[in-house]
Amino acid sequence: MARFAVIDIGTNSIKFHIGERADDGTWGVVVDRADLTRLGETLQATGEIGPEAMERNVTAIAAMVAEAAKEGAGAVAAVGTMALRTARNSKQFIDRVRERCGLTIEVIPGEEESRLSYLAVKSGIGLSEGSMVIFDTGGGSTEFVFGKGTAVLDRFSLNVGALRFTESYGLGDVVTPERVKEAVDAIGKDLQRLDAAASPDALVGMGGTVTNIAGVRHRLARYDPDIVQGSTIDTWEIDRQIELYRSRTVEDRRHVIGLQPKRADVILAGLCIVQTIMEKLHKDIFTVSDRGLRHGLLVDRFGA
């Protein structure tokens, strides 16, 4: 069996995966986790990766590369998404990582990010051959893939992320319902591209926001991917969690069972984005995929 590692560097977190490929082409999991490292914590205000965020993320990536070598991974592929696409000093960050641990990061466009996400979902979740929309809302952007069966019909990335709306509307702590509505209205304007889209047969959510929503829905004191994968979330649950976080301080949110404490400040904005997506695509329910860009990257770069 051959082992390979992939690293997905996002605005809010770095996702690390080591997969083991069997002779028949199937994959087993050796390591799979997400570290909340906040690469883009100053990006909205300054347009650059801050020095503390840069050092924190370089250190985290170097540790992952070392771990991959220790686990016997034959190669490591790393990609950067919205934060590295937009930061003025992203080249400095990429150079720092290369100097520290020899890893070359590929900054991929939003369309490629969406394609890899679609590949991950199709390879890991059993849905019908009808039309499907997959969304992945992160700290800096939200990716969409429209497909039918195995064919990708459209894919795009919009600059709608939880960090931006948390900072712009003060959603990291207790807020009024009116303030939440202001944020939702602004999100709706930024997601206008969805207004002309037909309602799909299936809507699938992926990424840290939706897996945390599922974790809270199932009250998972310890994250269990087998429970999260393929679970469904309806509009009632989204509304319930919006009210849950809207009325709590960031410290109180950290005690909600199923929520990663480090996501306490950005989860409300993420829920508002998910709610808006569901409304615009006229879906009362979506399916959660525990698989993400990193799984698609693994299959795409190291598949037999």
C-alpha positions, -999 to +999 in steps of 0.1 A: +000+000+000+011+035-008+006+066+014+002+102+003-005+134+021-025+165+012-028+199+028-056+223+021-047+259+033-078+279+039-087+313+053-098+299+086-082+265+089-057+241+075-070+206+067-045+178+067-051+143+054-029+112+049-045+085+028-034+049+021-041+036-013-048-001-016-039-022-047-075-020-059-075+018-058-096+023-027-084+046+000-080+042+038-076+070+063-043+073+082-047+109+095-075+134+089-080+166+108-085+204+106-064+229+126-080+263+131-050+286+123-068+318+111-045+326+082-069+354+071-076+370+105-063+404+093-070+400+056-103+419+056-088+449+073-053+451+058-054+431+026-024+411+039-016+381+061-005+395+094+029+385+109+015+365+137-009+346+114+020+340+090+043+325+116+015+304+132+005+289+098+040+283+086+048+265+118+016+244+115+023+234+079+060+225+087+047+202+115+023+185+091+050+179+065+072+164+093+042+142+104+036+131+068+073+119+065+070+101+099+039+083+087+056+072+055+039+094+029+056+092-004+046+127-015+027+157-002+005+180-022-005+214-008-030+239-022-040+274-011-075+289-016-091+323-010-067+338+015-037+331-007-055+342-038-062+376-024-035+385+001-009+410-013+019+391+006+009+356-003+042+350-022+061+359+010+040+332+029+046+306+001+083+314+001+085+311+040+068+277+038+092+265+011+122+277+031+110+261+063+101+226+051+106+223+013+070+222+005+057+241-026+021+254-023-001+257-054-026+285-052-056+272-071-084+293-086-120+290-072-131+270-102-104+243-095-113+244-058-149+237-068-140+208-092-120+191-065-148+194-040-173+179-064-149+150-070-147+145-032-184+144-028-191+121-057-165+097-045-177+096-010-215+100-008-242+079-024-267+103-040-290+099-070-280+106-106-302+137-106-291+174-104-269+184-075-255+216-061-225+214-037-215+243-015-185+248+008-186+280+028-153+289+045-137+318+062-131+338+031-153+324+003-180+300-007-175+276-035-204+262-056-205+233-080-235+225-101-236+190-116-257+162-129-245+126-124-207+127-128-207+158-150-199+192-137-221+218-154-210+250-137-186+259-109-177+292-093-164+309-061-179+339-044-162+362-019-188+353+008-171+340+039-178+337+076-148+358+088-158+388+067-194+389+079-184+382+115-161+413+114-184+435+094-216+429+115-202+420+149-216+385+148-189+371+171-209+378+202-245+385+213-264+404+187-299+416+181-322+398+156-322+431+136-284+429+133-286+393+121-312+404+095-288+431+082-261+405+078-284+381+060-296+409+036-260+417+028-252+380+022-282+378+000-269+406-022-235+390-025-251+356-035-273+371-062-257+348-087-278+320-073-311+338-080-314+325-115-305+289-105-330+261-107-337+242-075-315+210-076-326+175-068-300+174-040-282+201-021-249+190-004-229+211+021-193+204+030-165+220+050-160+231+086-192+252+089-216+224+080-198+196+098-200+217+130-236+224+123-241+186+121-220+180+152-243+203+172-274+187+156-262+153+168-248+166+201-214+150+194-191+156+224-165+139+202-165+144+165-176+112+146-173+114+108-194+083+104-224+100+120-218+133+102-212+119+067-246+117+049-266+133+077-292+158+068-299+193+081-333+211+076-343+248+079-357+243+113-323+232+126-306+261+109-331+286+125-326+269+159-289+272+158-289+308+146-310+318+176-288+296+199-257+315+189-273+349+184-283+350+221-250+338+235-216+354+242-186+339+224-176+323+257-210+306+262-209+294+226-177+275+233-197+252+257-222+242+230-218+204+226-207+195+191-191+229+183-154+233+179-146+260+205-123+279+180-153+283+157-174+300+184-170+335+169-176+327+133-203+300+134-232+325+134-221+341+102-216+307+087-251+297+096-265+329+080-247+320+048-260+285+048-296+298+055-293+322+025-281+295+002-310+272+011-335+300+006-321+310-028-320+274-041-355+266-026-343+237-005-356+229+029-329+203+036-293+195+026-270+166+030-237+169+049-205+156+033-176+150+057-153+149+027-138+180+014-113+195-010-085+175+005-102+142-004-107+153-040-071+165-041-059+131-029-079+112-055-070+137-083-032+138-076-025+104-063-053+081-076-042+050-094 
